[in-house]
Amino acid sequence: MKICDLTQFYSPVSGGVRRYIEQKSAFLRRHRPDCQHIVIVPGEKTASSGDDTVRVYTIASQLLSRTSRYRALTKLHLVEEVLEKERPHIIESGDPYQVAWKAVASGRGLDIPVVGFYHSHFSESILRTVGKFMGPLAVSIAEETCRKYVTTLYNRFECTFVPSPILAGLLGGWGVENTHTVDLGVDDEIFRPEPADRAATRAQLGISNDARLLLYVGRLATEKNVRTLFDAYTLLRARSREPYELLCLGDGTQRSSLIDLQNQTPGVHWMPYCSDPAELARIYRAADLFVHPGVQETFGLVALESQASGTPVVGIKGSYMDRIIFSDQKQWATENSPSALAEAIEGKFTIDLRAAGLRASEEARGRYSWRTVFSRLLDIYSDVVARYSP
């Protein structure tokens, strides 16, 4: 089977979607020699690379952000040229904008079934923005517009993958038909507890072995709620005698806020990106606690990787991420505020974090390995291809 992933949610420093696609390529290369993987994404220039098993096509696209490095893929005729050349058996569309509509149109024109992956509940950020600047009537109109848009687009796919059963239920209530809950996963051979490398990794990062090291991995973006994390850390340093330090790994529009935090508060460290999964696993293991301030995550891949590596997670209750947390959430914040998050962090340090991390690792690695995820996904692909009638 030849599988094509098509998305513009992809950049040299992007997170979950890119990780999902790259792990799919690795799985197919290792375990399914009967499959080929075609990837079509935006890039600095139009080019192709790879081999007969995995081939990546980049299409020259305008840069939207110098920090996140996301690009707007607008040369849609080049997408069709690749699809005509490769003729995949199935196309998976990974974003909800113009590229998704092109995937649907090209699939129909070439008699190829197209499925969608609803990676991000993008309407939540739209409604939050409308609510910030306009009244309830505008929010109601925006909500109805988002609902109609989502149902119109995603009902054109043969099926839609959703990374949360709660979110799948919400989309079903909106009218999206034929959804499948498909979890993201973790490479259980890389993200695993290895306590022996903790001190060495901290030494490389310039972090004291005695520090209470808090870790954040992800985009430094407003929608990731990182300002709440930064303000919570400021509170901790001001009121606690404990040696808290914070390491943020990622980049984005809120980098200036992180730089301000570094200038004003001791113990703040920053890395723009880590492309090596093994090195990322070592960073997870070097931390005492992973802090995830997000309130609109559809899955929470970094939280899963941290737990698989043996480092427990704390955050704010109420996101779709709650179901993949395998340690006690009694200490988690019950409201989205810096003081509540700071109290939750302090509360976590009252338990045996090492023991909690080992228990969470066993659950995360046992239930969410990429091998399990992609084996199920390929079964769905096969069923879609077999049932497809142009």
N, C-alpha and C positions, 0 to 999 in steps of 0.2 A: 504494500500500500504506500502511495506517495501522499504525504500530509503537508499542507501549506499553512503556516502561521503568518497572518497579515495584520500589522498594527502600527500605529504611530506613537504608542506609549512605550518608547524604547529609546534609550540614549546610552552613551558610554558610562554614565554615572547613575542610571535609573535603577530602581529596586525590584519590586515584586514581579511585574510582568516580564521584564527581561530575565529574571532568575527562573521563572516558570518556563520560558521558551528555551533557555540554555539547558536547563535540566531535562527537558523533553528531548532535545538533541542528544544529550549524553546517554539517556536511557535507551533511545533507539539504537545508538551506536553500539552500546554494550549488549543489549538484550534482544533486539529485534532486527537482525540482519536482513529480514525480508521487507523492511520499511525504509523509505527515504523521507527526509525532512527538508522542506523548502521554507525559507524565512524571508519575508519581504518587509523591510523597515526603512524609515528615513535615515539619511546620513549626510555627510559633508559633500560627497560626490556620488554619482551613479556608477556602481561597480558590482562585481560579484566575486565571491571567494568560497572556498570549501572543496568538497570532493563529491563522489557519487553517492555518499550516504547523507551528508549534510551540506547544503549550499545556502549561503546567505546573500541576498540581493539588497543592496542599499540604493536608495533613490535620492538624488540631490534634492535637499529640502531646506526651506528657510529656517534659520535658527530663531527660536522663540525666547530662549533664556540662556544667558551665558553661564549661569550657575547650574541649573538643572540639565542643560544641554538638550532639551526637548526641541523637536523640529516639527513644522507643519508640512505634512506630506500632501502636496497639491497637484503634483504631476501624475494625475491618475491614469493617463494613457500609458505611462510606463509600467504601472501595476498590471494593466491588461496585457501588455506585451510579454511580461514575465509569465503570467498565467497561461497565455496562449502557447508559449514556448514549452513550459514545464508540464502542463496538463495534469495537475494533481488529481487524486481521487476525491479529496475533500479539502475544503478551505475553512480555516477557523479565523474569524474576525475578532480582534482583541481590543477594539475601542468603539465608542458610540457616535463617531462623527462622520465626516465625509468619506473616510476610508471604508467604513462599514457599509455605506450605501453603494460604494463602488464594488465591494466584495459581493454584495447581493446581485447587482446588475451583471457583473462579469460571470458569476456562477450560473445565472440563468442563461446568459448568452452562450456559454461554453458547456452547458449541461453538466455542471459540477455542483454537488450539494454543498451548502454553506451553513456552518454553525456559528453561533456567537458565544463569547465568554464575557459575562457582565462583571468585569474585574472591579469596577468602581461605581458606587451609587452616587453618580455625579450630581443628581438632582438635589441632594441634601445641601451641597455647597451653594448651589444656585438659590435655593429657598432661603438659606441663611443670609446670603448677600441681599436678597430682596427684602427680607425682614428687617435688616439693619437700616435700610435707607427708606423703606416705604411702609405703608400700613397693612392691616390684615387683608383688605380687599386685594391688594397687589399680590400678596403671598398666595391667596386662594387662586387667583388667576394663573400665577406662575406654576403652582402645583398641578393644576388641571392641564396646563400646556405641557409640562414635563411628562405627566402620565400619558397623554395622547402621543407624544413623541416616542416615548419608550415602547409603548405597545405597538405602535405602527411599525417601528423599525424591527424590534425583536421578534414579532410574529412573522416576519419575512424569512427568518432563519428556519432551518429544519428542526433545530432545537437550540436552547440557550443554556449554557453552563453558568451556575451561580455558586460562589464559594461559601454560602451560608444558608442553612435551611430556613432561618427566619426571613432573610432577604428574599429567598425563593418564594416564600409564602406571601410576602408583600407584593412582589411582582405578579404573582398569580392573582392576587386580589385586584391589582390594576387591570388585569386582562391578558397578561403575557402567558401564552400557552406553551406546553411541552418544555418545561424547565427541568434540568437535572442538577442536583446539588453535587458539585465536584470540589473536593477539598484541594488546597495546595499542600505541598509536602516538604520534606526535609531529607537531605542526603545523610542517612544515618551512619554512613561510614566515615564521614568527615565531622559532622556536628555531634560530638559525643564527649562525655566527661574525661578530661585528662588533667588532673590537678597538678601534676608535676611541672607543667610549663607555666603556671601562674606567675611565679616570681620573676622568671626570665622575661616574660612578655611585659610585665609592669616595668621592669628595668629598661627595656627597649623604649617604652612609651614615656619614661621619665616620671613615673608615678610611684609613690611610696608603697611598700608592701603592707604598711599599717593603715593605709587610708581606707575609708569606707567608699569604695569606688562605685559610682552610679554610671550606667552606660545608656546612651541613646543611639540607635542606628536608624537612619532614614533621612528623608528630605527635610531640610530646614525651611518649612513652608507653613503658612498660616493655617491651612487646612489640616496640618499635622498637630496643631495646638502646641507648638514648641514654646511659645511665650509663657504658657502656664508652667511648663517644666523649668524654664529659666527663672521665673519669679519664685517658684517653689524652692529651687536651689539657693537663691538669695536668702530666703527665710531660714533655711536650714543652717547656712553659714553664720547667720546673725544670731540665732538663738541657741544653737547646740554647741556643746564642747567637743563633740565627736569630730574626727578629722575627715569630713566629707570632701570628696573630689568628684568632678563630673567630666566624662569623656563623651563628646558628641562626634559621631562618624556620619558624615553626609554634608550636602551643600544645598543651597537654595536661596530663596528671596529673603529669608530671615537670618542670613549669615551676619549682617550688620548688627542685629540684636545680640547674636552670640559674641561678636567681637566686643560690643559694649559690656557684656557680662564678664568677659575675660579681663577687661580693663578695670572693672569696678569690684570684682569679687575674686579672691584667690582660688586656686585649685581647679581651674577650668582648662580643659584640653580639647583640641579639635583636630580631626583628620578629614580631608575632603571626600575620600572614597577609598574603598578597599576592593580590588577586583579579584583577589585570590581567596577562594572559599576556605582553604586551610588556614590562612592568616586571619580571616574573619572569625573562624571558630576559636582561634587562640585568644582573640580580643574578647569574645563573649566569655570565655572561661576566666579571663583575668579580672572580670568585674565581680563585685559582690551581689549586685542587684541591677537588673535591666528595668529601666523606667520607660513605659510607653504611655505618653499623655494623650494619644489619639482618642477621639470620641466618635469618629465616623468610619472606622476601619471595617471593610467588608470581610477580612479574614485575619490579618496580622501575621504575615510570614516571619518577620524578624522576631516576634515574640515566640514563635514556634522554634526557630533556630536557637534562640538563647536558651530555652528550656531543654532542648535536645543536648545542648552543650553543658548542661548542669547548672545553669544560672537562672534562678527564679525571676519572675516578672511581677511588677506592681504597676497599677495604672488607675484609670477612672472607670467605674462600673457603668455598664449600659450600652456598650458598643457590641457589634456582631462578633467581636474578638473574644468575648467572655467564655464561649464554649470551648476554646482551645487552651484554656489556662488550667494547668494540672497541679497547682498548689493552692493552698487555702486563700480565698479572696476576702476573708473577714477584714483584713487590714486595708483593703482597697478603698480609694476615695469614692464617696457617694455623691459628690458634686464636682462640677468642673471649676475648681478654684485653686490658686496656688497654695493657700493654707491647708485645704483638704488633701491635696497631693503631698505636701510636706509631711503632714501627720501620717499619711499612709506609708510613706517611705520610712519614717521613724518607727512606725508600728511593725514593719517587716523585720527590722533589726532586733526585735524582741524574740524572734523565733530562731531555730537552728537553720540558717539559710543553706548550709551545705547539705544537710539531710533532705531538706525540701527540694533542693535542686536535683539531687540524685533520683528522688521519686518522680519528679516531673520529667526528667530525661527518659526514664524507662517508659513512661506513658507516651511521650511525644514520639520517640523513635519507634515504639512498637505499633502505634496506630497511624502514623502519618509519614511513612517512608515514601519517597517518590516512586519506588517500584510498585507499591500498592496503588497509588494514585494513577499512574500512567497505564498500568495493566487494565484498570477499570475504564479509563478514558478510551483506550484502543478498542475495547469491546463495544463501547457506544459508537465510535467511528464506524466500525464494521457494520453495526446494525443500521446506521444512517445510510451508508453507501448501499447496503443490500436492499433497503426499502425505497430508495430514491427513484422517483419517476419524473423525468423532466416535464 
